[in-house]
Amino acid sequence: METPWLVSRRGILAAFTGLAAISAASGAKARAALRFGLTPVFLDNDWQLLERLSAHIEESTGLGIEYVQRRTYKEVVALLLLGEIDAAWLCGYPLLQYPNRLEAVAIPLWQGRPLYRSYLITADDRTVEDFAALRGDVHAYSDPDSNSGHLVTVARLLELGERPEQFFARTFFTFGHRNVVRAVARRLARSGSVDGYVYDALAATEPELLARTRVVWRSEWHGFPPVVVGSEARGTRAEALLLRALFDITQTEAGREVLRMLQLDGFVPPQPDSFDSIARLMRLVSERG
């Protein structure tokens, strides 16, 4: 995150150690606490940002917040399914894997729209100009359950008549979109699949890192990674208060600072077709078997 909430696993333990202290203090005051899941796949931890988000939610709703971090989407989804957390910031891909157990309740606005896309990136000194030219690369993915960091690329290769497991010489998962950019910039991978929002946000926060890479291909637009609740939290007071805090995030100074740090414009309710494009990619991969 640094600013915005992008990916850095190294600082996450320190930040959440501090957050645990905040949570303990909140419990001492007998405040209700929203249990909110995070993953470094999409988000990085930033002490100041999480602190400002806590301040906004408390000012907006009187509700405390307890952050629960795990390394992968799969782990965070498991916590939602077990009812051990109330909500999480996820990706449309893991959301759609459990349509009867998980529900998107809010979508961020990026550049005025609730949409984002996947980028395929490579080193800045390569002359490749299209997807096909990446054949034989060592390729960095983000997370197995990431839409922009895995599913989009696999589905695109199938659309091109390729066998995803054979197209690249080798693939590996970095468990973080910023880590994908780092892997390509440092030549640990020849190419990578990355969230376009994260990549573009790095232009403001880490231009030197971004300058060592370039975009080869951009996908269609997809529904932005949403805030999701599990079936245990549906219709609860915690969910209602969380939605109030998200939809009214511009109403407090702390909330406006959160948006500035995330380079987002606000949150809106999802639409029935928000994740249809991701569902289409999932069907394509599933039918391939």
C-alpha positions, 0 to 999 in steps of 0.5 A: 500500500504505501499509498495506495493500498497495494501489495507488500507482504513484508510490512503487513505483520508489523501493521497488523501487530499494531492493529491487534492492539487497537482491536484489544483496546476496542474490546476493552471499551466493549464496542461492537467490532466488525471483523473485516478480512484483507489479503495482500493479493490485492491490498498492501497494508499501510498503518496510516490507511487502516487507521484512517479507515477505522476512524471513518467507520467509527465516526460514521457508525460507532462501530469498531473494526477488527482487521483479519489478514490472510495470505490468499483469497482462498484463506479469506473466503474460508473465514467468510464461509465459516462466519469467522469474519463479517466482510472482506475485500475480495475479487469477483472470481472467488465471489462467483465460486460461492454464489449462494454463500457470498454476496457483493454489497459494495463496489469501489469507483475507480476513475468514476466507474465500478470497473477495472481490467487486467494487464499483461506486462513485460520488461521495458526493454523488450520489443514484444507487441502482442500476447502471442509474443510472450510464448515461452516466458517465465510468467508471474501470476498473482493468486490462483483465485485472482481474476485479473492476476490469473483467470483473465490470462488463462481464459485469453489463451484458451480463446486463442486456441492455446494450452495455458499449461504449455504456452509459458515455459514456467509460471509462479504465483507472487500472491500480490499484484505489486509483487508481480510488477516487482518480479517483472521489473527485477527480471525474475519473470519475463512477463506477468498478469496484473490488476490494471488499477494496481499497476496504474496507481503505482505510477503515482507512488512508485514511478521508478518501479513502473518505469522498468516495465510496460503493458503489452495487452489490456483485457476487457473491463470487469466489475471492480473487486467488491466488498463481500459478506458471507451468509452469516453476516447477511441482514445483520446490524454489522452489515448495515453499518458497514454499508453506511460507512462505505456509501457515506465515505466522503462525509468524513475527513478520514473517509476522504483521506482513505479514498485519496490514499486508495486513489478511488472515488467512492463506493456504490451498490453492485448491479445484477450484471456487475460480474457477468464478464467474469462469469463468462471467463469462468465458464470458458475455463470450466468447459475446457476441463 
